[in-house]
């Protein structure tokens, strides 16, 4: 009886696919929290197009004790049929201003309906809803295509379903399309709220019907999110989406607070700050190779892994360097150096920067006090097939979320702030599904924080398209503003001090500053003078250097060239010990950059409108740049609504 399957569950509970413009090639997203790196060039097809990331789902059977019995696959006596429904409802939802579950939301600009000129009776035309698709069998690659949805009458492809050689589900998303339905909407003025536009990301429920020897087995469903590309695969943010949801489940009592292990809970956070050296120059200077806090140094990590009293002060200094919101206010000094949910220019909130989650902060407090076990470092090069059966479901759940961002939700990359609310879950990491046929109420011409957080609001059971409807439309415009070095005119003049590299938004997915392929070749050339090699290693190029013009022009360019930007890939370093043994290098962008300086678009200078809406003159902007140490090419000037979310800001 111990082997009798009484229920089943789909894993990962939340799967993540990503768009790409390759016609036919794709790869399967991470199924291990620390997978081995892919070879250079892996993420593009032969034509140079970006491969889509597929989300793979499996079904596991459980016995009466809740133990994993086996992975359920279609075979004699067992049938497995998959169903998925994808949707994109961004254009019919409300504008994004700020996360509505933080105190600052009360001072934010109104979140009005997007495309408010479209009457209520016709707003369904703004939703891309092709309906559900089903698939079963092995090696299926045709027939289950999400191609019947329309945006204002225009057909939009959202993806398709395949199965692998064992009958597991593969969900593929869109191909990065974004466009207005009418030429009058061609201008992209906003980072998040562009009327008339759509994109082809999506989300929705994943269900499975399982029958074993004629008996139907109840199956816990899952969810899939189709997000933008990850331009730095393998690099994780300091706090991942898994960390955020783990903290949520601990706080709500769904999961227990664990025994603190250095290698499981502390070392990964420290390593991530060092890994950000490949995507942000500020992190490279402090946490990178040769920096004051290089957390890949084996001798340093060996000390930090020991609870001995002799290293207590070392642990304490690291712990106290972490941001504490009540102690640190808007100071830019504490770690991590990442913008928060309430970021604005100039800063005005303690949530201008992120903090670790409460569970993470508690883990670091225990670690600093010596209340931890060293644990075992992760085995390198481990494959999913090496994972014990009973650990496979939770490994899949974590791996899918570990490469998604939790900070900052402004609005974010894959999902945004509603994801951190327990009311949206029916189990561990498992989104609550809305019953079919249930009609969501109309929340009014604008959405208030009170309505959003109400018991009859939108933060409970979810329908297809509900997770990503809060996100930027199109995603490319928000991505184009995911930068570091946002500045006001006062900061550019150094009246308050200014770092052009820090803080930053989401460098783990949208890089800021990268080691170019040309510089990498210099570093690898051992015939070169060591100082030439060091200079090449230490300099970084702005990842967005291909874009030019003002902010609106760069929004439009991002829609056009998103698939041609460089991808940060893993490369072997030299074996002479003078540089890291493993490096991450920007693959050469598929754009003409011969005459483009490395530092173009280094800084985003926010110039608010005046009371009469006139803005600041070119002469005034020129004077500000002239008084700074930066060239005009290095400064992108604009009125960025991303950094001016409050009602009293223009």
Buried (B, 14 or more C-beta within 10 A) or exposed (E): EEEEBBBBBBBBBBBBBBBBBBEEBBBEBBBBBBBEBEEBEBBBBEEEBBBBBBBBBBBBBBBEEEEBBEBBEBEEEBBBBBBBBBBBBBBBBBBBBBBBBBEBBEBBBEBBBBBEEBEEEEBEBBBBBBEBBBBBEBEBBEEBBBEBBBBBEBEBBBBBBBBBEEBBBBBBBBBBBBBBBEEEBEEBBBBBBBBBBBBBBBBBBBBBBBBBEEEEBEBBBBBBBBBBBBBBBBBBBBBBBBBBBBBBBBBEEBBEEEEBBBBBBBBBBBBBBBBBBBBBBBBBBBBBBBBEBBBBBEEBBEEBBBBEEEBEEBBEEBBEEBBBBEEBBBEBEBBBBBBBBBBBBBBBBBBBBBBBBEBBBBBBEBBBBEEBEBBEEEEEEBEBEEBEEEEBBBBBBBBBBBBBBBBBBBBBBBBBBBBBBBEBBEEBBBBBBBEEEEEEEEBEEBBBBEBBBEEEBBBBBBBBBBBBBBBBBBBBBBBBBBBBBBBBBEBBBEEEEBBBBBBBBBBBBBBBBBBBBEBBEBBBEEEBEEEEBBBBBBBBBBBBBBBBEEBBBBBBBBBEBBBBBBBBBBBEBBEEEBBBEEBBBBBEBBBEBEEBBBBBBBBBBBBBEEEEEEBBEEEEBEBBBEEBEBEEBBBBBBBBBBBBBBEEBB
